Amino acid sequence: MAIEIRKLVAGDEQVLGNVAPGVFDEPVRPDLTRRFLATPTYRIFVALDGDLVVGMVTGFTHFHPDKDEEFFVNELGVDDEYRRRGLGEALLRAILAEAKAMGCPDAWLGTEQVNAPALALYRKVMTGRDTEEAMSIFTYELTSR
């Protein structure tokens, strides 16, 4: 059976009820799924093997008082058993095409410098106009403050 890449919309919540291990960092919560799919500027594409979600990519638009709307690719995950089949690339290309269709002039994402598979994927999808920059990420644990 071929893997299907599909954009989820409001009403597709049940699709995320059958997810392979390793696709998401944590168990999928129905309340957050409903909220996510109901948010107009959020997007999720999944890779489906039958009714099993074996990959996903999420993102959203954002803007700032001095910057036009742009698209942030938030997370991409593919189950270990389905890696090295082109699913990550297909998912990333799908969400970038969606961002372009939404009218965003730019999309961006980040990953750790030690994440060699992600770096290879993101570099593979780059065109001559795209750029790569090194950056630091700071995480603030707010529950301890």
N, C-alpha and C positions, 0 to 999 in steps of 0.2 A: 504494500500500500504506500502511496506517495504521501509525503508530509505536506500538509496544507498550512500556508501562512495566512492568518486571518486577523483583521482588526476587530476588536471587541467594542461593543457599544452598549448603552443602557439596555437592559433586557437580556444580556448575555452572561449574567452573573453565574449561572449554573456551569458554564464552561470551566470556570476556575475551581470547580468542585472535584476535579480529577486531574491532579498535577503530579508529575514524576518528581522524585526526590532531587534536590539540587537545583531546581529551576528558580525557586525563590529562596531568600535567606531564612525566612520564618514561615510557619503555616499561614496559608491564605485565610483571611478573616472575612466572612460574608458581609459584615457591616462596613468594613473598609472597601470591599469590592464594590458594593452599591454606591458608596460615596465617590469612589474613584471614577466609575463609569458615568456617573451623573454630572461630573465636573466638565464643563464644555471645553476647557483648554488642555485637558489631560488626554493622553493617548496610550493605548496598549495594543501591541500585536502579539499573537501567540503562534507557536509552531505546534500543529496538532498531528499526532499519529493516531488516526481514528478519533476517539474521543479523549485521548490522553494528551495533556499539555506537556510537551517535552522541551519547550523553550519559550522565552518571552523577552520583550523589550518594552520599556515604558519611557515616557517623556512628557514634557509640558512646555507651554509658552510662558514667557515672563517678559516684563518690560520695566523700564526705569524712567524717572522724569527726564533724563537726558539721552535715553537710548530707545530705539525702536524695539518692537517685540522681536524676540528671538526664541529659539527652541533649545531646550536643555534635554539631552538624552540622559535619563536618570539611571537606568539600570538595564542590564542585559544578562540573561542567564539561560544556559542550555544544560540539560541533564547530561551527566558524564557519559552515559551509554550512547548519546546522540551527537557527541562532539566530533569534529573533524569531518563533517558531512556538508558543510556550507550553510548550516542553519543560522549561525550567528551572523554571517554576512547577509543572508536573505532577510533576517529580521532587521538588521541595521539599515539596509537599503530601503526596506519598506517604511520604516519610521522616518527616515530622512526624506523620502518622497512625500510622505504625509505632511511633514513640516513645510516643505516647499509648497504643497497644495494649500496649506493654511496661510500662505503669504509671508512666511518668515524668511528674511534674507539670509539668516545665518542659523546654524545649529552647532552646539558644542557639547562636549562630554569630558569626563576626566577618569583616569584610572591610576593605580599605583605604578610607579616605575619598575617594580619587581614583577608585575603581572604580564609576563612575556606573551602568553596567548592573546590577551586582550590587546596589547600593543601591536602585535602582528596583524590582528584583524582590523583594527582601526587604521593602521597604515595602509593596508591593502585596499581599503575603501576610499582613501584619499585621492583627490585629483590634483592637478598642478596648481590650482588656486588655493588649496587648503593648507593650513599651517598646524604645526605641532609645537607646543610650548611646555616646558617643565614648570610645575607648580607645586606648592605645598598645600596640604589640606589640614585644617585645624578643626578638631571636634571638641565641643564644650559640653560636658555632662551637666545638664541643668538641674537634674533631680537632686544633686548633692549641694546645691547653693542655697 
